[in-house]
Amino acid sequence: MLRGWRDHPGPLHARLHTHLQHAIDRGELSPGQRLPAERTLAALLGVSRATAVTALDDLTASGYLTRHVGRGTHVAPTAPRAQPLLTLRTPVGAAHPSEIDLTIAVPLLTDAQRARLRDAAQHAHYDSPYHPHGLPDLRDLIAQHYTHAGLPTTPEQILITSGAQQAIALTAHTLLRRGDTALLETPTYFGAIDVMRAAGAHLTGTPVTAQHLDPHHFAHQTRTHHPRLAFLTPTHHNPTGTTITHPARQHLAAHLHDTHLPTLEDDTLLDLPFTDTPPPPRLSTLAPRAPILNVGSLSKLYWAGLRIGWLRLPPTLAPTLKQAKTLTDFGSSQPAQHLALHLLTDLPTLISERRAAITPARDHLAHLLRTHLPDWTFTTPPGGQFLWITLPGPTASAYTHHAARHGLRLYPGASMGVTPLPDQYLRIPFTLHPDHIPEAVNRLARAWAEFTSRGSERLV
């Protein structure tokens, strides 16, 4: 805890003051924890007693410590806690109207879907302002969908959230403590990375290859790092688009059953296949007694502005997560839940409409990229919303900076790595308006031609 205290600037008492304050801010010194006596502290640090006393007196005056004769010096129960801001990986901020934003995937509303939304708003009715766990009819309907898909579910297991991001955040902040380990695929959804880091977790990864996650490596990581929470996207993985095969899921499910490792199974892209072949069963279906939490959302299937998501909870974790949601906001938006209830009554139509809109966009984008950027390689995914591009060399981060000069917002794939990834990946969504796809590819190609012809080092 005292290592490195001399590295701070200023006189010795100021350096010690700064170091101890940072230790309290970071939680390395807990409220009520006793510090060494003045003489002992001075001897440990090799400074005069006056230096130690000055630093401790200043911290006491600032409210960080309490000092009483005969009882010693303790961290104050109400010590200020300055939480450092994270450098978020999640893209934030709206794009300029002249820019084409390729950092996020926002499904567009078709004319038919806009009409459906207007109709839903007309038929929505509002009763009690408080349903902390979600509108009862909506929870019942979502439970029915899980049950019909082969995963028996009661309404009491459904918790409505304000989008999938809140579902992930609630789970992480409820089940993780600072210093715990979380195990995630690498690469993975940047929102999950940010949430786990904000919860104070140490992150470790299990790689997703061109096929999918290796269940044997996942099991090795759990035995080695003893995580308290795992986050997996078995179907239409974000960002690679891969889907874990049935045999591999059986291995994963058996391991989760045996280890009882709480696991978030991200289903948000599950209903976005491009074929009529259904995906393999959920992990929670294959391991019904394992503590697996399923995350769902209308954002990818219908419209991100609706901000309705949900958790399917194992009975052992349901009370804890429901309490966390209640304490967070007393429940998600009632009007949005009524709209979701109306829309989800015809889930097959939602799925077919989204597939009809997104499949041509995927194919058009893939064709143009192969035509105009032939040295970029990718596999056309069987579902999801993204192309996972491999560049010829480790220049993705530099290229994204240069592409901004051409009115493009891009996200380097390395930023989606839990552990370091080669800097040669880009994630490009195919949720753009069809009229904007040719211009997006034109800008990508112009930026790439200029970038490669003039040399990346001079353009960054």
Secondary structure, DSSP 8 states (H G I E B T S, - for coil): --TTGGGSSSSHHHHHHHHHHHHHHTTSS-TT-B---HHHHHHHHTS-HHHHHHHHHHHHHTTSEEEETTTEEEE-TT-----------S--S---TTSEE-SS------HHHHHHHHHHHHH-----S--TT--HHHHHHHHHHHHHTT----GGGEEEESHHHHHHHHHHHHH--TT-EEEEEES--HHHHHHHHHTT-EEEEEEB-SS-B-HHHHHHHHHHH--SEEEE--SS-TTT-----HHHHHHHHHHHHHHT--EEEE-TTTT-BSSSS-----HHHH-TTS-EEEEEESTTTT-GGG--EEEE--TTTHHHHHHHHHHHHSSS-HHHHHHHHHHHTTHHHHHHHHHHHHHHHHHHHHHHHHHH-TT-B----SBSSEEEEE-SSS-HHHHHHHHGGGTEE--BGGGG-SS---S-EEEEES-S-GGGHHHHHHHHHHHHHHHHHH-HHHH-
